[in-house]
Amino acid sequence: MSLLDQVGAIARERGAGKVTRIELRVGPLSGVEADLLRNAYPLAAAGTVAEDAELVIEDVTVVVRCSQCNAESDAKVNHLLCASCGDFRTTVISGDELILQSLELDELPPAA
Ligand SMILES: [Zn+2]
């Protein structure tokens, strides 16, 4: 799970012994299921600096920009049409991200 590698690297960089809270932004087009992530997390994090961290997942809506009328509109995952003119030639501008939004660290160094 590369996310935890990232979290661990940040904690090490800041000399923190523990991660207390992880906030993620997960778009429905990211290929990551928020529920699966929540379920898999405790097991994946066991034994790492993030094992006691609270995992907060913020859902992201899908937004597309239309190449024809240039409107930006919310879209459904399997239906990326322009809400304004109905054209299918759209570009996803939000909804495919998996972003580590913020991290709360316990700044105390690990107890030997
Ligand atoms: Zn349009």
Residues whose N, C-alpha, C, O or C-beta is under 5 A from the ligand:
A	BS01	ZN	C66 Q68 C69 N70 A71 C82 S84 C85 G86 D87
